[in-house]
Amino acid sequence: MSKPGILAHNFGRLPLEELADRVAGAGLASVQLALAKALSDVDSATGKLSPGLANHVGEAFAKRGVRIASLGCYINPVHPDPEQRKQELRRFKEHLRFCRDFGASVVATETGKLDTFKADEPERYEEKAFETLRSSVLELAEEADKWGVTVGIEPAYTLVIHSTEGMQRLLEEVPTSTLGVVLDPCNLLNASLLDLQQEIVSAAFDALADRVVLFHAKDIRKTASGGTEYTPLGTGELDYPHFLRLVKERKPHCHITMEGLEPDQIAPSLDFFRKVWNEV
């Protein structure tokens, strides 16, 4: 795993062949591909996907030695408008149906904003959001099961699932092997938790490692105003040796996808990753 992958749209929204060239030319092994964000010459609107389109995209990367590790389909599974939520779930299900034709087996999403229902139900908005998410994920997991693929759920601070405990609850209440975890250690941290990061990241691995299907990699640091900001790998406060040591021990060969990078930040981030990976 000295060659991690990247969110494909970190190169910008490009024609397929150019994007595949740039990913391969940067020495990256894989991509997480969010079709609409990454490809300027492929119409991926709901209803447009097909085995042929998926093969066309997958083969462009494969012939350059790049694997599509996962599809990104970042819907809002707790959208407050039931009709809009239905349309977003429909889009995700279409990605699940054709996921294998791209050469992948995971479709990833986050979980929507924690405060989605705060105005309507201030006393129980967090539980309302979780109940709505659970209903959506149950529906997606049922579809994933039909196609032998995985719904990847990414916990992230300020979202419905924002902690190890929340992810554990979702896994317990959606009891299916078609649900997996996209784990980004930075997403579990805020300014008040950065000093406890080793404990928090270790606990996440202890609880979730067996269900992790993909890692995301960026960096995080405190800001002058007392908050946090995400930064390129090696420029923040994440304990990368600790994180990557756990990956090596608990989830060897699992895909790791760098994110949040501008094109000129990709090479130094990759160099940093390789250095730490080879040292731990």
C-alpha positions in Angstrom: 0.0 0.0 0.0 2.8 2.4 -0.8 0.6 3.6 -3.6 -2.7 4.9 -2.2 -5.6 6.2 -4.3 -7.4 9.5 -4.5 -10.8 11.1 -4.9 -10.8 11.4 -8.7 -12.3 14.9 -8.7 -9.3 16.3 -6.8 -7.9 16.6 -10.3 -10.9 18.6 -11.3 -13.8 17.7 -13.6 -12.1 16.4 -16.7 -12.8 14.2 -19.8 -12.4 10.5 -19.0 -9.2 9.8 -20.9 -7.5 12.9 -19.6 -8.5 12.1 -16.0 -7.3 8.5 -16.2 -4.0 9.7 -17.7 -3.5 12.2 -14.9 -4.3 9.7 -12.1 -1.9 7.1 -13.6 0.8 9.8 -14.3 0.7 10.8 -10.6 1.6 7.3 -9.5 -1.8 6.6 -7.9 -3.1 3.1 -7.6 -6.9 3.7 -7.4 -9.7 6.2 -7.3 -12.9 6.8 -5.6 -15.0 7.9 -8.5 -17.9 10.3 -8.1 -19.1 10.3 -11.6 -20.8 13.7 -11.8 -18.0 15.5 -10.0 -15.1 13.9 -11.9 -16.1 13.3 -15.5 -17.0 16.2 -17.9 -17.8 14.0 -20.9 -19.9 11.2 -19.3 -23.5 11.8 -18.6 -24.2 10.0 -15.3 -27.6 11.5 -14.6 -30.1 9.1 -13.0 -31.3 6.7 -15.6 -28.3 7.0 -17.8 -26.0 4.3 -16.3 -25.7 1.0 -18.0 -23.2 -2.0 -18.1 -21.7 -0.5 -21.3 -21.2 2.9 -19.8 -19.7 1.4 -16.7 -17.4 -0.8 -18.7 -16.3 2.1 -20.8 -15.3 4.1 -17.7 -13.8 1.2 -15.9 -11.6 0.1 -18.9 -10.2 3.6 -19.3 -8.7 3.4 -15.8 -7.9 -0.3 -15.9 -5.7 -0.1 -19.1 -3.6 2.4 -17.2 -3.2 0.2 -14.2 -5.7 2.2 -12.0 -8.5 0.4 -10.1 -11.8 2.0 -9.3 -11.8 1.2 -5.6 -15.3 2.6 -5.0 -18.0 4.8 -6.5 -18.8 8.0 -4.6 -22.5 8.8 -4.6 -22.9 11.4 -1.9 -26.6 11.8 -1.6 -28.5 13.2 1.4 -30.3 10.1 2.9 -32.1 12.3 5.4 -33.4 14.9 3.0 -36.4 16.5 4.7 -38.5 16.4 1.5 -39.7 12.7 1.2 -40.0 13.0 -2.6 -36.5 14.4 -3.0 -35.1 11.8 -0.6 -36.8 9.1 -2.8 -35.0 10.5 -5.9 -31.7 10.5 -4.1 -32.1 6.9 -3.0 -33.0 6.0 -6.6 -29.7 7.5 -7.8 -27.8 5.6 -5.2 -29.5 2.3 -6.1 -28.6 2.8 -9.7 -25.0 3.1 -8.7 -25.3 -0.1 -6.7 -26.8 -2.0 -9.7 -23.9 -1.1 -12.0 -21.1 -0.9 -9.4 -19.5 -4.3 -10.5 -19.5 -3.2 -14.1 -17.2 -0.3 -13.2 -14.9 -2.9 -11.5 -15.8 -1.8 -8.0 -17.8 -3.3 -5.2 -18.5 -0.3 -2.9 -20.7 2.7 -3.3 -20.0 5.3 -0.6 -22.0 8.1 1.0 -22.1 10.3 4.1 -25.2 10.6 6.2 -26.7 14.1 6.0 -26.6 16.9 8.4 -27.3 16.2 12.1 -29.5 19.3 12.5 -31.7 18.6 9.5 -34.9 18.3 11.6 -33.9 20.8 14.4 -36.3 23.5 13.4 -39.3 21.0 13.3 -38.5 18.8 16.2 -36.0 20.6 18.5 -36.4 18.2 21.4 -35.6 15.0 19.4 -34.1 16.2 16.1 -31.0 13.9 16.5 -33.2 10.8 17.0 -35.5 11.9 14.1 -32.4 12.2 11.8 -31.2 8.7 12.9 -34.6 7.1 12.3 -34.8 8.7 8.9 -31.2 7.6 8.0 -31.9 4.0 9.3 -34.9 3.8 7.0 -32.9 5.0 4.0 -30.0 2.7 4.7 -32.3 -0.3 5.2 -33.6 0.4 1.7 -30.2 0.8 0.2 -28.8 -2.4 1.9 -31.7 -4.4 0.5 -30.7 -3.3 -3.0 -27.0 -3.9 -2.4 -27.8 -7.4 -1.3 -29.4 -8.2 -4.6 -26.2 -7.2 -6.5 -23.6 -8.5 -4.1 -22.1 -5.1 -3.4 -21.6 -2.9 -0.3 -23.0 0.4 0.9 -20.1 2.3 2.4 -21.1 4.7 5.2 -18.7 7.5 6.1 -19.0 8.9 9.6 -18.2 12.6 9.7 -18.4 15.3 12.4 -21.7 17.4 12.3 -23.4 14.6 10.3 -26.0 12.1 11.5 -23.4 9.5 12.0 -20.4 11.4 13.4 -18.9 9.0 15.9 -17.8 5.4 16.4 -20.8 4.8 18.7 -23.2 6.1 16.1 -21.7 3.9 13.4 -22.0 0.9 15.8 -25.6 1.6 16.4 -26.4 1.8 12.7 -24.6 -1.5 12.0 -26.6 -3.1 14.8 -29.9 -1.7 13.7 -29.3 -2.5 10.0 -28.2 -6.1 10.5 -26.7 -6.9 7.1 -23.3 -7.8 5.7 -23.9 -5.4 2.8 -23.2 -2.4 5.0 -19.6 -1.3 5.4 -17.6 1.6 6.9 -15.6 4.3 5.1 -13.3 5.4 7.9 -11.6 8.8 7.9 -9.9 9.5 11.3 -10.0 13.2 10.8 -13.8 13.0 10.5 -14.0 11.8 14.1 -12.1 14.8 15.5 -12.8 18.4 16.4 -10.8 21.0 18.2 -11.6 19.6 21.6 -10.8 16.0 20.6 -7.5 16.5 18.8 -5.5 15.9 22.0 -7.3 12.6 22.5 -6.9 11.5 18.9 -4.9 8.3 19.6 -7.5 7.0 22.0 -10.4 8.0 19.6 -8.8 6.5 16.5 -7.7 3.3 18.3 -11.3 2.9 19.6 -12.7 3.3 16.1 -10.4 0.5 14.8 -11.3 -1.7 17.8 -15.0 -1.3 17.2 -15.2 -1.0 13.4 -12.1 -2.5 11.7 -13.9 -5.7 10.7 -16.5 -3.7 8.8 -14.2 -1.1 7.2 -14.2 -1.3 3.3 -12.2 1.9 2.6 -10.1 4.5 4.4 -10.0 8.2 3.6 -6.9 10.2 4.2 -6.5 13.9 4.8 -5.1 16.0 7.7 -6.6 18.3 10.3 -5.4 21.2 12.4 -6.7 23.7 14.9 -7.4 27.2 13.6 -6.7 30.6 15.3 -10.4 31.0 16.0 -10.6 27.7 18.0 -12.1 25.5 15.3 -10.5 23.1 12.9 -9.7 22.9 9.2 -8.8 20.1 6.9 -5.4 20.3 5.2 -3.2 18.2 2.9 -1.5 15.1 4.3 1.5 16.0 6.5 0.5 19.6 7.1 -1.8 19.2 10.1 -1.9 17.5 13.5 -3.1 14.0 12.7 -0.8 11.3 14.1 -0.2 9.6 10.8 2.2 7.0 12.1 -0.4 5.9 14.6 -3.2 5.8 11.9 -1.1 3.9 9.3 0.3 1.5 11.9 -3.3 0.5 12.8 -4.1 0.1 9.1 -1.1 -2.2 8.6 -2.0 -4.3 11.6 -5.8 -4.4 11.3 -6.7 -3.9 7.7 -3.7 -4.6 5.4 -4.2 -3.9 1.7 -7.5 -2.1 2.3 -7.8 0.8 -0.2 -6.8 4.2 1.2 -8.1 7.2 -0.7 -6.5 10.6 -0.3 -8.9 13.6 -0.4 -9.3 17.3 -0.1 -6.3 18.1 -2.3 -5.6 20.6 -5.1 -3.7 19.2 -8.1 -0.4 20.7 -6.9 -0.8 19.2 -3.5 -1.1 15.6 -4.7 2.6 14.8 -5.2 3.8 16.1 -1.8 0.9 14.3 -0.1 1.8 11.1 -1.8 5.4 11.5 -0.9 4.4 12.1 2.7 2.2 9.0 2.8 4.8 6.7 1.3 7.4 8.0 3.8 5.3 7.3 6.8 3.9 4.0 5.5 7.5 2.7 4.9 8.5 3.7 8.4 5.7 2.3 10.5 
